[in-house]
């Protein structure tokens, strides 16, 4: 609604009553006080959101399922073979063979990729769920803070707000997502199919190599996304800022770095290229 034209009213108008449940999947509807939009919280199972949610789940930065591209996801949904992410892991060779461009060899490779993707990380699992405003960095912060999925599922709004870079709005999205039974059913189904990740070891807060350091990331990183780089630097104690200043300890400069690199050079700030960043992470990450 852009505006109300009161001059056109005829006194026959009625109040609009927003539904409390999604008319497609019956999940709870979320409407924040400062937003005009009401949204369904059933992203993992809502038919209206299904294809995009499944494509996100299979994407490179999430489960990274080789061979499961957007067109194949469309085919699987249209063929009524996949309704939620857990259904990916119940596909058989017979289900896949016969789909467009899917001969037996391609189908076998896909099933092998699905099996390999079951070994992931808690951060990638959280990101793959498609919780609103939970990107790679926020997912990594949630994983590092709570360490287990169960702790996140049981977290209160107050506990979620304590996570780095999680404010009240994002905390509300996370809380609502994990308190929607449709979503938790899908998560349980994924775990039943063998999705797993290594236990997270809490780093020694007295021995974080970047504790007290402020850095900035600019340009394009070819080996990792900037969000991934940010999350990994934060896990090593760094504060990742958005702009270069005299308080910046180092700048990570990817390809096509612009004004931030120029300013860092003017201020004599240490500059790392992507190779230096990767070397540092390889040395200090467990």
N, C-alpha and C positions, 0 to 999 in steps of 0.2 A: 504494500500500500504506500503510494508516494504522497498522496494528500487527500483530504476530504473536501468535496465540493458541496458545502451545505446548501447552496442555492438550488441544487437539484433534488433536494429531499422532498418526499411526498407524504411523509408521516406514516408510510407503510413499512419503513425499514425495521429490521429486527437485529438484535445483538448477535454478533458472531461468537459462537462458543467453540473454542479450540478443543480437539479431542485430547484425552489424557493418555490414550493408547494409540499406537500406530494403526491406521486402518488396513495396512497390508499384513503386518506380522504380529500385531497385538502387543509389541514391546512398549515400555513406558516412553512418553514424550518428554523431552527435556527443553525447558525454556528459561533462560537466564534472565535476571531482572533487567539488565542493561541491554538486552537484545530483543529485536522484534521477531526473530525467527524461532519457530518451534521445530525441534528435530527429534527423529526417532533414535532411540539408543540401541536398537537391535541390529547394528551394522553387520555382524557375522552371519545372521540368519535371515535378514529382511530381504525378500525377493526383489524389492525395488532397488536395493543397494548391492545385490548379490554379486554381479559380474565385477564391478569395480573393487569390492572388498576382496574377492578371490584373486584378482589380478595383483592387487597390492600385496597380498599374502605370499604370492609366488615370486614376487619381484626380487631383483638382485640384492638389494639392501635388507630384505626380509629373509625368506627361506631360501632364496637363490636356487630355485628348482630349474635346472638346465633342461631346455626343451619345452618348458611349459609357458609359452608365450600367450599374448592376448587373444589371438585368433583361436588357439586351442582351448583356452578357457571358455570362450564364447561357444565353441562346439560342445564342450562337455556340459555346460549349463543347458544349452538348447536341446541336447539329447537326454536331459533329465538324469544325468549320471552324477552330477555334483551339485549339492545344495549348500554345503558348508565346507570350510577348509579341511575338516576331518575326513570328508569323503574322498579327497585326493588320495589318501593313503589306503583306501579300500578298493581302488581301481584294480581290475584284473587285465590280463593281456587281451582277453576276449572283449572287454569293454572298450579298449582303446583301438584295437585293430579294426580297420574299416572306416574310421573317421577320416576326413579329408587329409591327404598327405601323411597318413599314419599307417605304413606297412608294418609287418611284424618286427623288423629290425628297429625302426624308429620307436615303436611302442615299447619294446624291451628296454631301450635306452632310457625312455621316460620313466619307466617303473624303477629302474636302477637309480636314477636321479632322485626320485621320490624317497627311496629307501635311504640314500646317502644324506638327504636333507634332514632326516630325523635327528641327527646329531647337530645341535645348534648352540646358541648361547641364550641365557635368560634375556639379555638386552634385545637380541634379534627377535626372539619370541614375542616380547612385549610390543616391539615396533610392528611386527607382522599382524598383530590383532587389529590394527587400524583404529585405535582409540583416538578420538578427536584431539588434535593439537599435541599428540605425543609422537614427536619425531625421533630420529636416531639419538640425539643428545639427551632428550628427556628420558627415553627408554633406558639408556645407559646409566643415567643418574638414579633412576628408580631401582635398577638392578643392583647398583653399587650400594645404595642406601639401605635397602631392605634385605638384600642377599638371596631371598627365596620368593618364589611365586606365592606361596601360601601367606607370607607376611604382607605382600602387596594386596592380595585378595581380602585380607582381614583389616587392612589399614583404615583408620578413620580419616575424615577430612582434615582434622588437626594434624595428624601424623603425616599425611601426604604433603601438606603445605611446608613441612620442615625439609623436604627434599630440595636440593639445589635447583634453581630455575623453575620451580613449580609454584605458581601463585594460586590464588583461590579459584580462579576460573578453570585452570587446567586440572587442579585437584578435584573439582566438581565433576569434570568430564570422566576422570579416572574412577572416582567413587561410584558414579552412576553406572558406568560400564560394568564394573565388577559386582554391582548389586542387581543386575538384570539377569534373571535366571536363564534366559535363552543363551546369553553369552557364556555364562559359567558352564552350561551344558556342553557347548562346543569345546571349551577349554578342556573339560574332563574327557571328552571324546578324543581330542588330540593326544592327551597324555596316555590314554588307553591304547592308542595306536603306536606308542613307543617313542613319542617325541621326548628328547632328553637333552640335558646340558650339564657341563661340569659344575661342581659346587664352586661358589664364589668365596675366595679367601679375602677377608677384610685386610686391606693394606695397613701397615703400621703407620699411624698418623704422624709419628715422630721421625719417620724415615721416608717421606714422600719427596722425590727429587726436585719437584717443582713447587713445593710448598712456599707460599709467599711471593711467587713469581706471577707477573701479569704478561700475557701475550696477546697478539692479534693475528688473525688468519686472513689472508687476502689472495685473490687470484684463483685459478682453477687447479685443483689437485687431481692428477690423473689416476693415481693408485687408490685413493680413498676419497669419500665425500668430505666436504668441509665439516658437516655435522658430526661425522664419525671422528674426524681429527679433533674436533672440539671436545667431544665426549671423552676421548682417550687421554687428552691433555688434562682435562679436569680430574680424571681418576688418578692422575699422578700429582695432583695438588695445585695445578695452575688455575688462575683466574683468567678466563678468555674474554677480553673486552672487544668492543666494536670499533674503536678508533685508536689511532696511535697518539701517544702523548709522551711527555718526559718521564712518565711513570711506567712506560712500557719496557719490559725487560728484553723481549725478543719478538720479532715478527716472522711468521711463517708465510713465505711468498711463493705462491704457485705460478702457473703460467698466466700471462697477461695481467700481472700485478700492476696496479696503476698508482694513484695518488698516495695511497697508504705506504707503498714502498718508497716513493720519493720523500715523503715526510720522515719515514724511519731513517733514511740515509742522511737527511738534513739534521736529525737529532742524534745521529751516531748510535742508533739502536741496532743491536745485533740482529742479523737477518739469517734465517734458515731457509734453504730450499727444501723441496719435498724429500729428496734423498736424505738430507740431514735429519728431517723429522722422522722418517721411517727407521733410520739407524738408531736414533735416540729411543723410539718406542720399542724397538726390538731388544735393546739392551736393558730397558728398565721394566717392561711389562712382564708379568709372570705368566 
